[in-house]
Amino acid sequence: MRYFYTLLLACCTTIIFAEEAYFHSAPAKRGDGIFSLLRRYHLNGHACNLDQFLELNQLKHDDELEAEKKYKLPILIYKYNGTSIRTTVGIDSWEQAVRIKAYNDKILNDNLRKTQYVDSKILWVPYSELNCAAETPSSVSRKQTAVRKATKVPAGKDYLSIDLFGKENSLVEIKNRDLKGKVYYIVSGHGGPDPGAMCTECSNSLCEDEYAYDVCLRLTRELISRGATAHMIIQDKNDGIRDEKYLECDHDEVCMGARIPVNQKKRLHQRAAQINNLYAKYKKQGVKDQIAIMVHVDSNTKEKRQDVYFFHHLKSKSSKSLANAMQDTFKEKYNYYQKDRGYKGFVKGRGLYMLNNTLPTATYVELANIRNPHDHKRLLLDSNREALAKWLFEGILKYQGIKI
């Protein structure tokens, strides 16, 4: 009798799954690859999510996605019963229910859905929660590496594995070669013994160097995916691209492998010297296009709200043009995404050490006021840090006359 009951329960669960759950669909953005679309919805942590995505959309690993076309995602949609996640989905594990709740919260915070599941009665459940429980992010990394090796990639398309981006983001799809032959130096502010600006009165301490570093990693990834040579001058082997709101403040960053000095002037001299040495090497090889981007987070009075703004070398026309192109890009984005708000970021010339003492065309970026509650959203949400990186990237392309 007990065996019959177990079979009956299993059958009923299958029937509920088939009748009540369906797969969510979402459009691909311009420039999206399979991995970037899955990463946006936090589905890149399990290899079977990738397999299910390919099966749902009848795609192969090396297929390209069409912008604006809707694709089925490995996210099961359930009608929330108003009682609990476990009874809605038909699971017993409390830990599993907690993970599903956390996933729905993350998706809401990323503005990928408009309402919480308890209000809309719509529950999102990653396919992996019901089908891939035994897998780990490292197994996905191995799967993606195996895919790369096994797949016959079309001419002009490839993948690179870069550990600095973290296990879940190490595989970079080379989308095109528009930036081949161009060199970029991405410098996140402070690091090592110096956390930079801090919000110590916040419920969780915020450190400038951590948020600037995360945006820089994302920007570097964008550049590499278009065929560029891009150097992260400040590096932290333990902190890849992170999706958490609160990024832990640590002190283990290095400058191209070297310990970062405590003395501020020595710190700045160290990173400028690294850039200039590489610049000279590439110039000898005939590389003409070399750009340096320094990324910081400002600290002002708590009440002052600040949009992203830019500094350029006082006498360099190319530095000023780069800063203006990046600011123009942000204006365009604000006019599209926040029409009623407007954009108040500015461009100014300043005699900053890193602008005065580096050889490539350079621009210095301030992302936000780390003490202002309104600016916090720009820093805390990983989707916003991703947007900052993409907009900086598009500003670089605008300066270089390359269409997106």
C-alpha positions as CSV (number, residue, x, y, z in Angstrom):
1,M,0.0,0.0,0.0
2,R,2.8,2.4,0.9
3,Y,4.6,1.6,-2.4
4,F,1.3,2.3,-4.3
5,Y,0.9,5.6,-2.5
6,T,4.4,6.6,-3.4
7,L,3.8,5.9,-7.0
8,L,0.5,7.7,-6.9
9,L,2.2,10.8,-5.4
10,A,5.0,10.7,-8.0
11,C,2.4,10.5,-10.8
12,C,0.4,13.4,-9.3
13,T,3.4,15.5,-9.0
14,T,4.3,14.9,-12.6
15,I,0.7,15.9,-13.7
16,I,0.9,19.1,-11.6
17,F,4.2,19.9,-13.1
18,A,2.9,19.4,-16.7
19,E,-0.4,21.3,-16.2
20,E,0.6,24.2,-14.1
21,A,4.2,25.0,-14.9
22,Y,5.4,26.5,-18.2
23,F,8.7,28.1,-19.3
24,H,9.3,31.8,-19.2
25,S,10.2,33.6,-22.4
26,A,12.3,36.8,-22.8
27,P,13.9,38.7,-25.7
28,A,17.6,38.7,-26.3
29,K,19.3,42.1,-26.3
30,R,21.6,43.3,-29.1
31,G,25.0,41.7,-28.7
32,D,23.6,38.8,-26.5
33,G,25.1,35.4,-26.7
34,I,23.7,32.3,-25.1
35,F,25.9,32.6,-22.1
36,S,25.2,36.3,-21.5
37,L,21.5,35.8,-21.7
38,L,21.6,33.0,-19.2
39,R,23.9,35.0,-17.0
40,R,21.5,38.0,-16.9
41,Y,18.8,35.7,-15.5
42,H,21.3,34.0,-13.1
43,L,21.0,30.7,-14.8
44,N,24.6,30.1,-15.5
45,G,25.3,28.2,-12.3
46,H,24.2,24.8,-13.6
47,A,25.1,23.1,-16.9
48,C,21.7,21.6,-17.3
49,N,20.2,25.1,-17.6
50,L,22.3,25.5,-20.7
51,D,21.3,22.1,-22.0
52,Q,17.6,22.9,-21.4
53,F,17.9,26.3,-23.0
54,L,19.3,24.7,-26.2
55,E,16.6,22.0,-26.2
56,L,13.8,24.5,-25.6
57,N,14.9,26.7,-28.5
58,Q,16.3,24.0,-30.8
59,L,19.7,25.7,-30.8
60,K,23.3,24.5,-31.0
61,H,26.1,25.7,-28.7
62,D,27.6,27.9,-31.4
63,D,24.3,29.4,-32.6
64,E,23.9,33.2,-32.4
65,L,20.9,34.9,-30.9
66,E,18.7,37.4,-32.7
67,A,18.2,40.7,-31.0
68,E,14.6,41.3,-29.8
69,K,13.6,37.7,-30.5
70,K,12.0,35.9,-27.6
71,Y,13.6,32.7,-26.3
72,K,12.3,30.2,-23.8
73,L,14.4,30.3,-20.7
74,P,15.0,27.4,-18.2
75,I,12.7,29.1,-15.7
76,L,9.5,27.3,-14.7
77,I,6.5,29.5,-14.0
78,Y,4.1,28.4,-11.3
79,K,0.8,29.9,-10.1
80,Y,1.6,30.7,-6.5
81,N,-1.0,29.2,-4.2
82,G,-0.7,31.8,-1.5
83,T,0.3,29.3,1.1
84,S,4.0,28.3,0.5
85,I,6.6,27.7,-2.1
86,R,6.9,24.1,-1.1
87,T,3.2,23.3,-1.6
88,T,3.1,25.4,-4.8
89,V,6.0,23.5,-6.4
90,G,5.5,20.2,-4.7
91,I,8.8,19.9,-2.9
92,D,9.7,19.0,0.7
93,S,13.0,20.7,1.1
94,W,12.9,23.9,3.2
95,E,16.4,24.9,1.9
96,Q,15.3,24.5,-1.6
97,A,12.3,26.8,-1.0
98,V,14.6,29.4,0.5
99,R,16.8,29.3,-2.6
100,I,13.7,29.7,-4.8
101,K,12.6,32.7,-2.7
102,A,16.0,34.2,-2.9
103,Y,16.0,33.8,-6.7
104,N,12.7,35.6,-7.0
105,D,14.0,38.4,-4.8
106,K,17.1,38.8,-7.0
107,I,15.1,38.8,-10.2
108,L,12.8,41.5,-8.7
109,N,15.8,43.6,-7.6
110,D,17.3,43.3,-11.1
111,N,14.1,44.7,-12.6
112,L,13.6,41.5,-14.6
113,R,10.1,41.3,-13.2
114,K,7.8,44.0,-11.8
115,T,6.1,42.5,-8.8
116,Q,6.9,40.1,-6.0
117,Y,5.5,36.6,-6.3
118,V,3.3,36.9,-3.3
119,D,1.5,39.9,-4.9
120,S,1.4,38.7,-8.5
121,K,0.8,35.0,-7.6
122,I,3.5,34.1,-10.2
123,L,6.5,32.1,-8.9
124,W,9.7,31.7,-10.9
125,V,11.6,28.5,-10.4
126,P,15.0,27.9,-12.1
127,Y,14.9,24.6,-14.0
128,S,18.1,23.6,-12.2
129,E,16.3,23.6,-8.8
130,L,14.2,20.6,-9.9
131,N,16.6,18.9,-12.2
132,C,20.2,19.8,-11.5
133,A,20.5,19.8,-7.7
134,A,23.8,17.9,-7.7
135,E,25.6,20.2,-10.0
136,T,28.0,23.0,-8.9
137,P,29.2,26.1,-10.7
138,S,32.6,24.5,-11.2
139,S,30.9,21.7,-13.2
140,V,29.3,24.4,-15.4
141,S,32.8,25.8,-16.0
142,R,34.0,22.4,-17.1
143,K,31.0,21.9,-19.2
144,Q,31.4,25.2,-21.0
145,T,35.1,24.5,-21.5
146,A,34.2,21.1,-23.0
147,V,31.6,22.8,-25.2
148,R,34.3,25.2,-26.5
149,K,36.7,22.3,-27.3
150,A,34.1,20.1,-28.9
151,T,32.3,22.7,-30.9
152,K,33.4,23.7,-34.4
153,V,33.3,27.5,-34.0
154,P,32.6,29.4,-37.2
155,A,35.4,31.6,-38.6
156,G,35.9,34.8,-36.7
157,K,34.1,33.4,-33.6
158,D,35.8,31.9,-30.5
159,Y,35.9,31.7,-26.7
160,L,38.5,32.7,-24.2
161,S,38.8,31.4,-20.7
162,I,39.9,34.2,-18.3
163,D,40.2,33.2,-14.6
164,L,40.2,36.8,-13.4
165,F,36.5,37.1,-14.2
166,G,35.6,34.3,-11.7
167,K,34.5,30.7,-12.3
168,E,30.9,31.5,-13.5
169,N,32.1,34.2,-15.9
170,S,35.5,33.0,-17.0
171,L,34.3,31.9,-20.5
172,V,34.2,34.9,-22.7
173,E,32.5,34.7,-26.1
174,I,34.3,36.6,-28.8
175,K,31.4,38.3,-30.6
176,N,33.3,40.1,-33.2
177,R,36.8,41.5,-34.0
178,D,35.9,45.2,-34.2
179,L,38.5,46.2,-31.6
180,K,41.3,43.9,-32.9
181,G,44.7,45.7,-32.7
182,K,43.5,48.2,-30.0
183,V,44.8,48.1,-26.5
184,Y,43.0,49.2,-23.3
185,Y,44.1,49.8,-19.7
186,I,41.3,49.5,-17.2
187,V,42.3,50.9,-13.8
188,S,39.9,50.5,-10.8
189,G,40.6,53.1,-8.1
190,H,42.5,52.4,-4.9
191,G,42.8,48.7,-3.7
192,G,45.2,46.8,-1.5
193,P,45.8,48.8,1.7
194,D,43.5,51.6,0.5
195,P,39.8,50.9,0.2
196,G,39.1,54.4,-1.1
197,A,35.9,56.2,-0.3
198,M,33.7,54.4,2.2
199,C,30.1,54.5,3.5
200,T,30.6,53.6,7.1
201,E,27.2,54.9,8.2
202,C,25.5,52.4,5.8
203,S,23.9,49.3,7.3
204,N,26.6,47.4,5.4
205,S,30.0,49.1,4.8
206,L,30.6,50.0,1.2
207,C,34.1,50.3,-0.2
208,E,34.9,52.2,-3.3
209,D,37.6,49.9,-4.6
210,E,35.2,46.8,-4.6
211,Y,32.5,48.5,-6.6
212,A,34.9,50.2,-9.0
213,Y,36.7,46.8,-9.5
214,D,33.4,45.0,-10.3
215,V,32.5,47.6,-13.0
216,C,36.0,47.4,-14.4
217,L,35.9,43.6,-14.7
218,R,32.6,43.9,-16.6
219,L,34.0,46.7,-18.9
220,T,37.1,44.6,-19.6
221,R,35.0,41.6,-20.5
222,E,33.0,43.7,-23.0
223,L,36.2,44.9,-24.6
224,I,37.7,41.5,-24.9
225,S,34.5,40.1,-26.3
226,R,35.0,42.5,-29.3
227,G,38.5,41.3,-30.0
228,A,40.4,44.0,-28.0
229,T,43.6,43.5,-25.9
230,A,42.5,44.8,-22.4
231,H,44.6,44.9,-19.3
232,M,43.2,45.0,-15.7
233,I,45.9,47.0,-13.9
234,I,44.5,46.3,-10.5
235,Q,43.6,42.6,-9.9
236,D,42.1,40.4,-7.2
237,K,42.3,36.7,-8.0
238,N,39.6,35.9,-5.4
239,D,37.0,38.5,-6.6
240,G,35.6,37.7,-10.1
241,I,32.5,39.4,-11.4
242,R,30.1,39.4,-8.5
243,D,26.3,39.6,-8.4
244,E,25.9,40.4,-4.7
245,K,24.6,43.7,-3.5
246,Y,27.2,44.1,-0.7
247,L,30.7,43.4,-1.9
248,E,33.1,42.4,0.9
249,C,35.8,44.9,1.6
250,D,39.2,43.2,1.5
251,H,42.8,44.2,1.0
252,D,44.3,41.5,-1.3
253,E,44.3,43.4,-4.6
254,V,47.6,43.7,-6.4
255,C,49.0,45.8,-9.3
256,M,49.7,43.5,-12.1
257,G,50.9,40.9,-9.6
258,A,52.9,43.3,-7.4
259,R,52.0,44.3,-3.9
260,I,50.3,47.7,-3.7
261,P,52.3,50.2,-1.5
262,V,50.8,52.0,1.5
263,N,52.1,55.4,0.4
264,Q,49.6,57.1,-2.0
265,K,52.2,58.6,-4.3
266,K,54.0,55.3,-4.6
267,R,50.7,53.6,-5.4
268,L,49.9,56.0,-8.2
269,H,53.5,55.8,-9.6
270,Q,53.3,52.0,-9.6
271,R,50.1,51.8,-11.7
272,A,51.2,54.6,-14.0
273,A,54.5,52.9,-14.6
274,Q,52.8,49.6,-15.4
275,I,50.6,51.3,-18.0
276,N,53.5,53.2,-19.6
277,N,55.8,50.2,-19.8
278,L,53.0,48.3,-21.7
279,Y,52.3,51.3,-23.8
280,A,55.9,51.5,-24.9
281,K,55.9,47.8,-25.8
282,Y,52.8,48.0,-27.9
283,K,53.9,51.2,-29.6
284,K,57.1,49.4,-30.6
285,Q,54.9,46.8,-32.2
286,G,53.1,49.4,-34.2
287,V,49.9,49.7,-32.1
288,K,48.5,53.2,-32.4
289,D,45.1,53.0,-30.5
290,Q,45.8,52.8,-26.8
291,I,43.3,54.0,-24.2
292,A,43.3,54.1,-20.4
293,I,40.1,54.3,-18.3
294,M,40.4,55.1,-14.6
295,V,37.2,54.2,-12.6
296,H,36.4,55.6,-9.2
297,V,33.5,56.2,-6.8
298,D,33.2,59.6,-5.2
299,S,32.5,60.5,-1.6
300,N,30.5,63.7,-1.0
301,T,27.9,64.8,1.5
302,K,25.1,62.3,2.1
303,E,22.5,64.6,0.6
304,K,24.3,65.2,-2.7
305,R,23.1,63.0,-5.5
306,Q,25.6,62.7,-8.4
307,D,25.3,61.3,-11.8
308,V,28.3,59.7,-13.5
309,Y,30.9,62.3,-14.5
310,F,34.2,62.5,-16.2
311,F,37.6,64.2,-16.0
312,H,40.1,64.7,-18.9
313,H,43.7,65.8,-19.2
314,L,43.8,69.6,-19.2
315,K,45.8,69.9,-22.5
316,S,44.9,66.7,-24.3
317,K,42.3,67.1,-27.1
318,S,42.0,63.3,-27.4
319,S,41.4,62.9,-23.7
320,K,38.7,65.6,-23.8
321,S,37.0,64.0,-26.9
322,L,37.0,60.6,-25.1
323,A,35.4,62.1,-22.0
324,N,32.8,63.9,-24.1
325,A,31.9,60.8,-26.1
326,M,31.4,58.8,-22.9
327,Q,29.3,61.6,-21.4
328,D,27.2,61.8,-24.6
329,T,26.5,58.1,-24.3
330,F,25.2,58.5,-20.8
331,K,23.0,61.4,-21.8
332,E,21.5,59.2,-24.5
333,K,20.9,56.4,-22.1
334,Y,19.3,58.6,-19.5
335,N,17.1,60.2,-22.1
336,Y,15.9,56.8,-23.1
337,Y,15.6,55.0,-19.8
338,Q,14.9,57.9,-17.4
339,K,13.2,60.6,-19.5
340,D,11.6,62.4,-16.6
341,R,14.8,62.5,-14.5
342,G,17.4,64.0,-16.8
343,Y,21.1,63.7,-16.6
344,K,23.4,66.0,-14.7
345,G,26.8,64.4,-15.2
346,F,29.6,66.7,-16.5
347,V,33.0,66.8,-18.1
348,K,35.9,68.8,-16.7
349,G,39.6,69.1,-17.2
350,R,41.7,68.3,-14.1
351,G,45.3,67.9,-13.3
352,L,45.1,64.5,-11.7
353,Y,48.2,62.3,-11.3
354,M,46.9,59.4,-13.4
355,L,45.8,61.7,-16.2
356,N,49.1,63.7,-16.2
357,N,51.5,60.7,-15.9
358,T,50.1,58.1,-18.2
359,L,50.9,58.0,-22.0
360,P,47.7,56.6,-23.5
361,T,44.6,58.8,-24.1
362,A,42.9,58.7,-20.8
363,T,39.7,59.5,-19.0
364,Y,38.9,59.4,-15.3
365,V,35.4,58.3,-14.4
366,E,33.4,58.9,-11.1
367,L,30.4,56.5,-10.9
368,A,28.4,57.8,-8.0
369,N,28.5,59.3,-4.5
370,I,29.1,56.4,-2.2
371,R,27.3,58.1,0.7
372,N,24.1,59.1,-1.1
373,P,21.2,56.7,-0.7
374,H,19.8,57.4,-4.2
375,D,23.2,56.7,-5.7
376,H,23.5,53.4,-3.9
377,K,21.1,51.7,-6.3
378,R,23.5,52.4,-9.1
379,L,26.2,50.5,-7.2
380,L,24.4,47.8,-5.3
381,L,22.4,46.2,-8.1
382,D,24.6,44.0,-10.2
383,S,22.3,44.8,-13.2
384,N,23.2,48.5,-12.8
385,R,26.9,47.7,-12.5
386,E,26.5,45.8,-15.7
387,A,24.8,48.7,-17.4
388,L,27.5,51.1,-16.2
389,A,30.1,48.9,-17.8
390,K,28.2,48.6,-21.1
391,W,27.6,52.3,-21.3
392,L,31.2,53.1,-20.7
393,F,32.1,50.5,-23.4
394,E,29.6,52.1,-25.8
395,G,31.2,55.5,-25.1
396,I,34.6,54.2,-26.0
397,L,33.2,52.9,-29.3
398,K,31.5,56.3,-30.0
399,Y,34.9,58.0,-29.5
400,Q,36.5,55.6,-31.9
401,G,33.8,55.9,-34.5
402,I,32.7,52.3,-34.2
403,K,29.1,51.5,-34.6
404,I,27.6,49.2,-31.9
